[in-house]
Structures are given as structure tokens and as C-alpha cells.
Amino acid sequence: MATAAGKGYIGMVQWLHEEFGCDPEVDLFDYDKTQPRHTFADIVAMDSAAKTGHLEVVKYLHDVQISMQASAKKRKRDHTKQKCTPTCTIKAMDDAAANGHLKVVQWLHSNRGEGCTKSAMDEAAANGHLDVVRWLHENRREGCSTSAMDGAARNGQLGVVKWLHKNSTAGCTARAMDDAATSGHLEIVKWLHEHRAEISIDAAMAGAANFGRLDIVKWLHRKIPHACSGEMDKAAEGGKLRLLQWLYTNCSKHKVTFGIDEAVRYNYFEAVLFLYHQCQAECTEEAARATINNDETEDLRAWLLERHPEFEAVEEEEEAFD
């Protein structure tokens, strides 16, 4: 039942209920016959339909619940077992909002009493469903948390970020700019830098460097030149050669510590060569061991052994041990 409801197969949902829903031996809304009240199975059907936007299924299951509740008194008088009925939880509206199903959200608001949590607006904002965000803001009292703007910034939803800034007092955290930079959303990085006080340039620079967001690194560097003090390691860790070259040319601090080890481990051969020749960086023996034992790093392994013949003994010892 839950699977059919989640996929919107209303005909199947109706058939399953009509054929088996009233059979005491096959209660499709209840996996556990020992429980007289709502259990996981009868709840999840309506929640699943709401999450995937299948309003007709939600309405049908709601009507089934009303019908079964209406006959509850008679069952009690007759001393017969009160069967479980389909219902839902706050996840119905939360998940419908997260996935942008405004009509489902509106119907649940008007016809059900479970309500929602801040997660409804938070996730709707993160996923760019501004119409849902606006409606929740105007019609519900739960509001949102900092996760709303943080998530919208992370996913490149500049319109949502601006709307939240103007209409909500929840604000954001430093993660908004960090995640926007990491995800490559330059326009959001610019906007947050101008309008929000929670930002951290250093953390944003680190995230942008680690993921090779050269345009964002350049822009942040223009704003605060000293912010790229440790980004050579971050760029090296991700094997971002173009970014390494730019940082080397434009930043005064070229020290590399752990970055070359990560470049060696992940077989970023061109990055390793650049770090070795331009920054005089050397990897550790531990990183070399990992590379020597990796059959997919033939070129890098050969280069390491040429530069460090002593690693040949390490390789032979490993093979002898095996």
C-alpha cells in the first residue's frame, strides 16, 4: 500500500483497500496485527503520497480514515477488533513542502491537523521552491531556521536567499558562504559578502580552493588578499592544477604541508610535479608506500622510484611479505 501510494497509483491503492483492507487476516494498513492503533505501515502510506505530490491519493486515504473512524463506535459496541486506519504525520507536510508540492501543502493545511515543522520551510528554501516558502510564511507559524538560507545558498538559489533576507529574521550561519563557495555559486558569494555579517572569508576560500573554484578564489583574493594563506594545500589536496598555478603566481605564501601527500595518494601526477618543482614540496614515505602499492598509479610510481631509489626496497619488502 505504501509503495503504491508513494508512486501515485490511486487505482491500485483503491483496489488493495477494497479487496483486502477489510479482511481481518490481511490488513494492508497494519503490518502488526497485535497493535490496535496506528502503526508504521498505515502512517507511511499517506506520508509517502504527500511527499511525492500525489494529492488524489492523499485525499483518498484521508476519506478512508474518516469512513473507518465513523464506524469505530459500532465496532466498539459489537466488541470487535478496531482495525488500524490510514493517517499521516508532520512528515507529510514537511516532505511535500521540501519537494515543492504546494497544492498538497495547502490541502493538508486545510484538512489535516498534524501541521509541520520548521523543516518544511527550511527544505523548501534549500530546494528553491520560493512559492512554497512564501505560502508557508504567510499561512503558517512555524517559520524557518538558519538552515533555510544556508541551504538556499548551498544550492545556488539566489532569489530565495534574497527573499529570506528581506522577509525572515532567521538569518544564516557562516556555512551559507562556505557552502556557496564550495559549490561554485559566485553570485551568491558576492551577495552574502555585501549583505550578511555571518560570513567567513577564510573558510569560504578554503572550500573554494579545495574544489577548484578558481573564479571564486580570484574574487575572494581581490577582496581580502591575505585570505589565500593556506590554500595551496587545499588545491593540492584536490589536484587542482590550474588553481595551484594561479595561487603560486598571485599569493605570497607557497608553503605546502599535507597537500602533496594527498595529491600523491589520489594520483594527481601533474599537481605533484608542479608542487615538487615550484614549491620544493616532498611527500612522506607513508604516502609513497600507498602509491607504490597501487597498480593504477604506474607513472607516478615510476617517478617516485626514480627520485627516491630507497622506495624500491620498500616495494620489494611489501611483495616479499605478500
C-alpha positions in Angstrom: 0.0 0.0 0.0 2.7 2.5 1.0 4.6 1.8 -2.3 1.6 2.2 -4.4 0.6 5.4 -2.6 4.1 6.8 -3.0 4.0 6.2 -6.7 0.6 7.7 -7.1 -1.1 4.5 -8.3 -4.5 5.5 -7.0 -6.3 2.7 -8.8 -4.0 0.2 -7.2 -4.4 1.8 -3.8 -8.2 1.7 -4.1 -8.2 -1.9 -5.3 -5.9 -3.0 -2.5 -8.1 -1.4 0.1 -11.4 -2.7 -1.4 -10.0 -6.2 -1.8 -8.0 -6.6 1.4 -8.4 -3.5 3.6 -11.4 -5.0 5.5 -10.1 -8.6 5.7 -9.1 -9.2 9.3 -6.4 -11.6 8.0 -4.9 -9.2 5.5 -4.9 -5.6 6.8 -2.9 -3.6 4.3 -2.7 -0.6 6.6 -1.2 -2.7 9.5 1.8 -5.0 9.4 1.4 -5.9 13.1 -2.0 -7.4 13.9 -1.3 -7.2 17.6 -1.4 -3.4 17.6 -4.9 -1.9 17.8 -3.9 1.6 16.8 -1.9 3.3 14.1 1.4 1.6 13.2 4.2 2.4 10.8 2.5 0.9 7.7 -0.7 2.8 7.9 1.0 6.1 8.6 3.6 5.8 5.8 1.1 5.4 3.0 -0.3 8.9 3.3 3.1 10.4 4.1 4.5 8.8 1.0 1.8 10.1 -1.2 2.2 13.6 0.2 6.0 13.5 -0.3 5.7 12.6 -3.9 2.9 15.1 -4.6 0.0 12.7 -5.3 -2.8 14.7 -3.9 -5.6 12.4 -5.1 -4.1 9.5 -3.2 -3.7 11.7 -0.1 -7.4 12.6 -0.4 -8.5 9.0 -0.9 -6.6 7.8 2.2 -7.9 10.7 4.2 -11.5 9.7 3.2 -10.8 6.1 4.1 -9.7 7.3 7.6 -12.8 9.4 8.1 -15.0 6.5 7.0 -13.3 4.0 9.3 -13.4 6.4 12.2 -17.2 6.9 11.7 -17.8 3.2 12.2 -15.5 2.9 15.2 -18.3 3.3 17.8 -20.2 0.5 16.2 -17.2 -1.8 16.3 -16.7 -0.9 20.0 -20.3 -1.8 20.8 -20.0 -5.1 19.0 -16.7 -5.8 20.8 -15.0 -6.4 17.5 -11.3 -5.5 16.9 -10.8 -1.9 16.0 -8.7 -2.0 12.8 -5.9 0.4 12.1 -6.8 3.3 9.8 -4.6 5.3 7.4 -3.3 8.5 8.8 -0.2 10.7 8.5 2.4 12.6 10.5 4.0 16.0 10.3 6.4 14.5 7.7 3.5 14.7 5.2 3.6 18.5 5.0 7.3 18.7 5.7 8.2 16.5 2.8 5.5 17.9 0.4 7.0 21.3 1.1 10.5 20.1 0.6 9.6 18.7 -2.8 7.7 21.8 -3.9 4.2 20.3 -3.9 2.3 23.5 -2.9 -1.2 22.1 -3.6 -0.6 19.2 -1.3 0.7 21.5 1.4 -2.3 23.7 1.1 -4.7 20.8 1.2 -3.0 19.3 4.3 -3.2 22.7 6.0 -6.9 23.0 5.4 -7.9 19.4 6.0 -5.5 17.8 8.5 -4.3 18.7 11.9 -0.8 17.3 12.0 0.8 20.5 10.8 4.5 20.8 10.0 7.9 21.8 11.5 10.5 24.4 10.5 11.9 21.8 8.3 9.1 22.5 5.8 10.3 26.0 5.0 13.9 25.1 5.5 13.9 22.4 2.9 11.6 24.2 0.5 14.0 27.1 0.6 17.0 24.9 0.1 15.4 23.3 -2.9 14.4 26.6 -4.5 10.6 26.4 -4.0 10.0 30.0 -3.4 6.2 29.8 -3.9 6.1 27.2 -1.1 8.3 29.3 1.1 6.1 32.4 0.6 2.9 30.5 1.3 4.3 28.9 4.5 5.5 32.3 5.7 2.0 33.8 5.1 -0.1 31.0 6.4 1.8 29.0 9.0 3.5 30.0 12.2 6.5 27.5 12.3 8.8 29.8 10.4 12.2 28.6 9.4 15.7 28.3 10.9 19.2 29.3 9.6 19.1 26.1 7.6 16.8 27.8 5.1 19.2 30.5 3.9 22.2 28.2 4.4 20.6 25.5 2.2 19.4 28.0 -0.4 22.9 29.4 -0.7 24.5 26.0 -0.9 22.2 25.1 -3.8 22.5 28.3 -5.7 19.1 29.7 -5.0 19.9 33.4 -5.0 16.3 34.5 -5.3 15.3 32.6 -2.2 18.3 33.9 -0.3 17.3 37.5 -1.1 13.7 36.8 -0.2 14.6 35.3 3.2 17.0 38.2 3.9 14.1 40.6 3.4 11.3 38.7 5.0 12.7 36.4 7.7 14.6 37.1 10.9 16.1 33.6 11.0 19.3 34.7 9.1 22.0 32.3 8.2 25.3 31.0 9.6 28.8 31.1 8.2 28.0 27.9 6.3 25.9 29.8 3.8 29.0 31.5 2.3 31.3 28.4 2.9 28.9 26.1 1.1 28.1 28.6 -1.7 31.8 29.0 -2.3 32.4 25.2 -2.2 29.5 24.7 -4.7 30.8 27.3 -7.1 28.0 29.9 -6.7 29.9 33.1 -7.2 26.9 35.5 -7.4 25.7 34.2 -4.0 29.2 34.6 -2.6 29.2 38.2 -3.7 25.7 38.9 -2.4 26.4 37.4 1.0 29.7 39.3 1.3 27.8 42.5 0.8 24.6 41.9 2.8 25.3 39.4 5.6 27.6 39.7 8.7 27.9 35.9 9.4 30.3 35.2 6.6 33.9 33.9 7.0 36.2 34.7 4.1 38.9 32.3 5.2 36.6 29.3 5.4 35.0 30.2 2.1 38.4 30.5 0.4 39.4 27.1 1.8 36.3 25.4 0.5 36.6 27.1 -2.9 40.2 26.1 -3.2 39.6 22.5 -2.2 37.0 22.1 -5.0 38.9 24.1 -7.6 36.6 27.1 -7.8 39.1 29.4 -9.4 36.7 32.2 -10.2 35.6 32.4 -6.6 39.2 32.2 -5.2 40.1 35.1 -7.5 37.2 37.2 -6.3 37.8 36.5 -2.7 41.5 37.2 -3.1 40.7 40.6 -4.6 38.5 41.4 -1.5 41.0 40.1 1.1 44.4 39.3 -0.3 45.7 37.6 2.8 42.8 35.1 2.8 44.7 32.7 0.5 47.5 32.0 3.0 46.8 28.2 3.3 45.0 27.4 0.1 48.0 25.8 -1.7 47.4 22.7 0.4 43.7 22.7 -0.3 44.2 23.0 -4.0 46.9 20.3 -3.9 44.6 18.0 -1.9 42.1 18.2 -4.7 44.6 18.0 -7.5 43.5 21.4 -8.9 46.5 22.2 -11.2 45.1 25.5 -12.7 44.3 26.8 -9.2 47.7 25.8 -7.9 49.4 27.7 -10.7 47.2 30.8 -10.1 47.8 30.7 -6.3 51.6 30.3 -6.9 51.6 33.4 -9.1 49.3 35.6 -7.0 49.8 34.6 -3.4 52.9 35.2 -1.4 52.7 32.1 0.8 53.6 29.0 -1.1 54.2 26.6 1.7 52.7 23.1 1.2 52.5 20.6 4.0 49.9 17.8 3.8 48.7 18.8 0.3 51.3 16.9 -1.7 50.7 13.7 0.3 47.0 13.9 -0.7 47.9 14.6 -4.3 50.2 11.6 -4.3 47.6 9.3 -2.7 45.0 10.3 -5.3 47.4 10.1 -8.2 47.2 13.8 -9.2 50.6 13.4 -11.1 50.6 16.8 -12.7 49.9 18.5 -9.4 52.6 16.5 -7.8 55.1 17.6 -10.4 54.2 21.2 -10.0 54.5 21.1 -6.2 57.8 19.4 -6.4 59.4 21.7 -9.0 57.8 25.0 -8.0 57.3 24.7 -4.2 60.1 22.1 -3.5 57.5 20.0 -1.7 58.2 16.4 -0.8 55.7 13.7 0.0 56.1 11.5 3.1 57.2 7.9 2.9 53.7 6.8 4.1 52.1 8.5 1.1 54.8 6.9 -1.2 54.1 3.5 0.2 50.4 3.8 -0.6 51.2 4.9 -4.2 53.8 2.2 -4.8 51.2 -0.5 -3.8 48.6 0.9 -6.1 48.6 -0.7 -9.6 46.7 2.3 -11.1 49.5 4.8 -10.4 52.2 3.5 -12.8 53.5 6.8 -14.0 53.6 8.4 -10.5 55.1 5.3 -9.0 57.9 5.2 -11.6 58.6 8.9 -10.9 58.7 8.4 -7.2 61.1 5.4 -7.5 63.3 7.4 -9.9 63.5 10.3 -7.4 63.8 8.1 -4.4 65.5 4.8 -5.1 65.2 3.8 -1.4 61.5 3.3 -2.0 62.4 0.3 -4.3 63.4 -1.6 -1.2 60.0 -0.7 0.3 58.3 -2.1 -2.7 60.3 -5.3 -2.7 59.7 -5.8 1.0 56.0 -5.5 0.5 56.0 -8.0 -2.3 58.1 -10.5 -0.3 55.8 -10.2 2.6 52.8 -10.9 0.4 
